[in-house]
Amino acid sequence: MIKRDEFLAVLNHEANKVLSWTMGFFDEKVAERLLGKDCIFSDILPGPEFGYGASPREDWEVKARYAAKAGMPAVPVGKHAGLAFGHGGPGEFLEKTEIRTAERRVTRYETGVRKEVRYNPHFYHHFDYPLQELAAIDKLPLPDPDDPARYANLAEEVAYHQSHDRMTCANLNGFFSGVHYFLYPYEKFLADLLLEPEAAARVIDTLGEFNLRVAEHLLEAGVDIICFCDDLGSGGSLLISPELYRKYFLKWHAALADLCHGYGRIVHMHSHGNINQIIDDLCAIGIDILNPVDPTEGMDLAALSKKYGRKITFAGGINKFFYNWSRAEQRAYLENLFLTVPDGFFLMDSGGIPENVQPDDWRFFEETKESLKQKYGR
């Protein structure tokens, strides 16, 4: 696993290196097949009750091994954190398992919303939303962000990894995606940003205030990197206009960045889609790392690095169809990134390692990355 100084050298644009940051795996079965059983920590999936606080102590080295073999430059801390970027742990609404079979699992979050994950083929969706109209937000009891049980032993878990020269990360609810993940149906939310602006703002601000309180506790526990998911784009453009983004969400992203920087820490944002129209905004407020920069969604890593490489660090660049290509095509694609992206960056997949990837495919990917790093001194 990379050392803290190596990570910070790329983040601070002091080293023109290419480091890996795997976004995660489609499901726990993929992770076990590719990494081995010795990398699967005991709480990789939520249990029958909400899991508070740190990962079990006996899992701390397992989780470090998982991160190292998965190509993650930071150890995800907190219970149930690690399978997917931005999800799991005390910073996100907690989750517990209600149904688990060989074909699917159903979980419920603290807010009441449920999520179903299916296997072969992979599919997931949220349902049973606690809100069917935005005005009901005042009647929705959210968990207490200041409950000390939520962060029990988290500082010890963070300190353990830092004492072994590892970066740590923790996840936070998104401010845009967090609404339709946990509170209110997606299509209604998009419509109500225009049709019910006051009610929409109240829901967003309620979630935003919760998120910042939780983020402060994570930072007080010593976490190095706060990660959050806010999928703002489609393959062609933003899901909402730049004006609506600036009206509702920019202030919360800025507040999170300010909070993290006040502690001397890092904020890492995920957004799928073509979000070129707001990259200037993200740079201006101080987002440190942005992923996944998928070229199939109009995001050109080389061009963005040339334009913004000293203002923001990018993680991504891998085409979402990468694992459907021949090995010759995969190697040529990766080599082109090493040749054309001028600044240091984190090489990241577009949405988690899919279920069609086999151990030989994974080994080829890992070996190709290492050979290119040696070839180009990156």
C-alpha positions in Angstrom: 0.0 0.0 0.0 1.3 3.5 -0.8 2.7 5.6 1.9 1.2 8.9 3.1 4.0 11.0 1.6 3.5 9.3 -1.9 -0.2 10.1 -1.7 0.3 13.7 -0.7 3.0 14.3 -3.3 0.4 13.5 -6.0 -2.4 15.4 -4.3 -0.2 18.5 -4.0 1.2 18.3 -7.6 4.7 17.7 -6.3 5.1 14.3 -8.2 4.0 13.4 -11.7 3.0 9.9 -10.6 0.1 7.7 -11.5 -1.4 6.0 -8.4 -4.4 3.6 -8.4 -7.7 4.2 -6.6 -10.2 1.5 -7.3 -13.7 2.8 -6.8 -14.9 -0.5 -5.4 -16.6 -3.7 -6.6 -20.1 -4.4 -7.9 -20.7 -6.7 -4.9 -18.9 -8.7 -2.2 -18.8 -11.8 -4.4 -16.6 -10.0 -7.0 -14.3 -8.6 -4.3 -13.8 -12.1 -2.8 -13.2 -13.7 -6.2 -10.6 -11.1 -7.2 -8.8 -10.4 -3.9 -9.1 -13.6 -2.0 -11.0 -14.6 1.2 -8.1 -13.3 3.4 -9.0 -9.7 2.2 -12.7 -9.9 3.1 -13.5 -8.1 6.4 -16.2 -9.5 8.6 -18.6 -6.5 8.2 -18.2 -6.0 4.4 -22.0 -6.3 4.4 -24.4 -4.7 6.9 -25.7 -7.0 9.6 -29.2 -7.4 11.0 -28.8 -4.3 13.2 -27.4 -0.8 12.4 -23.7 -1.0 12.9 -22.2 2.0 14.8 -18.6 3.2 15.1 -15.3 1.7 14.1 -14.7 -1.5 12.2 -14.1 -4.5 14.5 -10.5 -4.3 15.8 -9.7 -7.8 14.4 -10.6 -6.4 10.9 -8.2 -3.5 10.9 -5.3 -5.3 9.2 -7.7 -7.3 7.0 -9.1 -4.0 5.8 -5.6 -2.6 5.1 -4.9 -5.8 3.1 -8.1 -5.4 1.2 -7.3 -1.8 0.3 -3.7 -2.7 -0.7 -4.8 -5.6 -3.0 -7.7 -3.6 -4.4 -5.5 -0.7 -5.3 -7.0 1.8 -2.9 -4.5 4.4 -1.6 -6.5 5.0 1.6 -8.1 2.6 4.1 -11.9 3.1 4.4 -12.7 3.3 8.2 -15.9 2.6 10.0 -18.3 -0.4 9.9 -19.4 -1.6 6.5 -17.2 0.9 4.7 -15.0 -0.2 1.8 -17.0 -2.1 -0.8 -17.9 1.0 -2.8 -16.5 4.6 -2.8 -18.7 7.0 -0.8 -20.8 4.3 0.9 -20.8 2.7 4.3 -19.5 3.9 7.7 -20.8 6.3 10.3 -20.7 9.3 8.0 -23.5 7.9 5.8 -27.0 7.0 6.9 -26.5 3.6 8.5 -27.8 0.4 6.9 -29.0 -3.0 8.1 -29.9 -6.2 6.2 -33.5 -7.4 6.2 -33.3 -10.2 3.5 -30.2 -12.0 2.2 -30.3 -14.9 -0.3 -28.0 -16.2 -2.9 -29.8 -14.1 -5.5 -30.4 -10.8 -3.7 -30.2 -8.8 -0.6 -32.5 -6.1 0.8 -31.3 -3.5 3.3 -33.0 -0.6 5.1 -31.4 2.7 6.0 -31.9 4.8 9.1 -34.2 7.1 7.2 -36.5 4.1 6.3 -35.7 3.8 2.6 -34.9 0.3 1.4 -32.4 -0.9 -1.2 -32.4 -4.1 -3.1 -29.2 -5.5 -4.7 -29.5 -8.4 -7.1 -26.7 -10.7 -8.4 -26.1 -12.2 -11.9 -26.7 -9.7 -13.4 -25.9 -6.9 -11.0 -28.8 -4.5 -10.4 -29.9 -2.3 -7.5 -32.6 0.2 -6.7 -34.0 2.2 -3.8 -37.7 2.0 -2.8 -40.1 2.7 0.1 -39.0 6.3 0.4 -39.9 8.0 3.7 -41.0 11.2 1.9 -43.7 11.3 -0.8 -43.9 15.1 -0.6 -41.1 17.5 0.3 -43.2 19.4 2.8 -43.1 16.4 5.1 -39.4 16.8 5.8 -40.3 18.6 9.1 -42.0 15.3 10.2 -39.1 13.1 9.3 -37.0 12.2 12.3 -33.3 12.0 11.2 -30.7 10.3 13.5 -28.7 12.4 15.9 -25.5 13.4 14.1 -23.9 14.2 17.5 -24.6 10.8 19.1 -21.2 9.6 20.4 -22.1 6.0 19.8 -22.0 6.7 16.1 -18.3 7.3 16.2 -17.3 4.9 18.9 -13.6 3.9 18.6 -13.3 5.6 15.2 -10.4 7.8 16.4 -8.5 4.6 17.5 -9.1 2.9 14.1 -7.9 6.0 12.3 -4.8 6.4 14.5 -4.0 2.8 14.0 -3.7 3.1 10.2 -1.9 6.4 10.4 0.6 4.9 12.7 1.3 2.4 9.9 1.8 5.2 7.4 -1.5 4.8 5.7 -4.0 7.4 4.6 -7.6 7.0 5.9 -10.9 7.9 4.3 -14.5 8.0 5.5 -17.8 8.4 3.5 -20.4 11.1 3.8 -24.0 11.3 2.3 -24.1 13.4 -0.9 -26.0 16.7 -0.9 -27.8 16.0 -4.2 -27.7 12.2 -4.5 -28.2 11.9 -0.8 -31.8 13.2 -1.2 -32.8 10.6 -3.7 -30.8 7.8 -2.1 -32.3 8.2 1.3 -35.2 10.6 1.4 -37.3 11.2 -1.7 -37.9 9.7 -5.1 -35.4 10.7 -7.8 -37.9 11.9 -10.6 -40.0 13.9 -8.1 -36.9 15.5 -6.7 -35.6 16.7 -10.1 -39.1 18.1 -10.9 -39.5 19.8 -7.5 -36.2 21.7 -7.8 -38.2 23.7 -10.3 -41.8 23.3 -9.2 -41.3 23.5 -5.4 -38.1 25.5 -4.9 -38.7 26.5 -1.3 -39.6 23.0 -0.2 -36.6 21.6 -2.2 -34.3 24.0 -0.5 -35.6 23.0 2.9 -34.9 19.3 2.3 -31.4 20.0 0.8 -30.5 22.3 3.7 -31.8 19.8 6.3 -29.6 17.1 4.8 -26.7 19.6 4.4 -26.8 20.6 8.0 -26.8 16.9 9.1 -23.9 16.1 6.8 -21.7 18.9 8.1 -22.3 17.9 11.7 -21.3 14.3 10.8 -18.3 15.5 8.8 -17.0 17.5 11.7 -17.1 14.4 14.0 -15.2 12.4 11.3 -12.6 15.1 11.1 -12.3 15.3 14.9 -11.6 11.6 14.8 -8.7 12.3 12.6 -9.9 11.0 9.2 -7.7 12.2 6.4 -10.2 12.2 3.5 -13.9 12.8 3.4 -15.5 11.1 0.3 -19.0 11.8 -1.0 -21.1 10.9 -4.0 -23.2 13.5 -5.9 -23.9 12.2 -9.4 -24.7 15.5 -11.1 -24.4 14.5 -14.8 -25.7 12.3 -17.5 -23.7 11.1 -20.5 -24.5 14.3 -22.3 -24.7 17.1 -19.8 -25.6 18.1 -16.3 -28.8 16.7 -14.9 -29.7 20.2 -13.7 -28.6 23.6 -15.1 -25.5 25.2 -13.8 -27.7 27.9 -12.3 -29.7 25.3 -10.3 -26.5 23.7 -9.1 -25.2 27.1 -7.9 -28.5 27.9 -6.3 -29.0 24.7 -4.3 -25.8 22.8 -3.9 -22.6 24.8 -4.5 -22.8 26.4 -1.0 -22.9 23.0 0.7 -20.0 21.7 -1.4 -18.1 24.8 -0.5 -19.0 24.5 3.2 -17.7 20.9 3.3 -14.5 21.9 1.5 -14.0 24.8 4.0 -14.6 22.5 6.9 -12.2 19.9 5.7 -9.5 22.4 4.9 -10.0 24.0 8.3 -8.8 20.7 9.8 -6.0 20.4 7.2 -7.8 17.5 5.5 -9.0 16.5 2.0 -12.4 16.4 0.3 -12.9 13.9 -2.5 -16.0 14.2 -4.7 -17.6 11.7 -7.0 -19.9 12.7 -9.8 -20.7 10.7 -12.8 -21.7 12.4 -16.0 -20.6 15.3 -18.1 -20.0 18.0 -15.5 -17.6 20.2 -17.5 -19.8 23.2 -17.0 -19.2 23.3 -13.2 -15.5 22.3 -13.0 -14.5 26.0 -12.6 -16.9 26.1 -9.6 -15.5 23.0 -8.0 -12.0 24.4 -8.4 -13.0 27.7 -6.9 -14.4 26.2 -3.8 -11.5 23.9 -3.3 -12.6 20.4 -4.1 -9.3 18.5 -3.8 -10.0 15.3 -5.8 -12.7 14.6 -8.4 -13.7 11.3 -9.9 -14.5 9.3 -12.1 -13.8 11.5 -15.3 -15.3 8.9 -17.7 -14.6 9.7 -21.4 -17.9 8.0 -22.4 -19.6 10.8 -20.5 -17.7 13.6 -22.2 -14.9 13.9 -19.6 -11.5 14.1 -21.2 -8.9 13.4 -18.5 -5.9 14.6 -20.5 -7.6 17.9 -21.5 -8.9 18.5 -18.0 -5.5 17.8 -16.5 -3.9 20.3 -18.9 -6.5 23.0 -18.0 -7.0 22.4 -14.2 -4.2 20.0 -13.2 -2.7 22.5 -10.7 -6.0 23.4 -9.2 -7.6 20.0 -8.6 -6.4 16.4 -8.7 -8.3 14.0 -10.8 -9.2 10.3 -10.1 -10.5 8.3 -13.0 -10.0 8.2 -16.7 -11.0 4.6 -17.3 -13.7 4.0 -19.9 -16.7 2.2 -18.4 -16.6 -0.4 -21.2 -12.9 -1.0 -20.5 -13.4 -4.6 -19.1 -15.3 -5.6 -22.3 -12.2 -4.9 -24.5 -9.4 -7.2 -25.6 -6.2 -7.1 -23.6 -4.4 -5.4 -26.4 -7.0 -2.7 -26.4 -6.8 -2.3 -22.6 -3.1 -2.0 -22.6 -3.1 0.6 -25.5 -5.8 2.6 -23.7 -3.9 2.7 -20.4 -0.6 3.5 -22.2 -2.3 6.5 -23.9 -3.3 7.8 -20.4 0.3 7.6 -19.2 1.4 9.4 -22.3 -1.2 12.2 -22.6 -2.2 13.1 -19.0 0.5 15.6 -18.0 -0.1 15.9 -14.2 -0.1 13.2 -11.6 -3.4 11.5 -11.1 -5.2 8.6 -9.5 -6.2 5.9 -12.1 -9.8 4.9 -11.2 -12.5 2.8 -12.8 -15.8 4.4 -13.8 -18.2 2.7 -11.4 -16.7 -0.3 -9.6 -15.2 -3.5 -10.9 -18.0 -5.4 -12.6 -19.0 -9.0 -12.1 -17.7 -10.2 -15.5 -14.1 -9.6 -14.4 -12.2 -12.8 -13.6 -8.9 -13.3 -11.6 -6.8 -13.5 -14.8 -8.4 -10.2 -16.0 -7.6 -8.5 -12.7 -4.0 -9.8 -12.7 -3.5 -8.5 -16.3 -4.9 -5.1 -15.3 -2.6 -4.9 -12.2 0.5 -6.1 -14.0 -0.1 -3.7 -16.9 -0.4 -0.7 -14.6 2.8 -1.6 -12.9 4.7 -2.2 -16.2 3.6 1.2 -17.5 4.6 2.9 -14.3 8.1 1.4 -14.7 8.3 2.2 -18.4 7.3 5.9 -18.0 8.8 6.5 -14.6 5.4 7.4 -13.2 
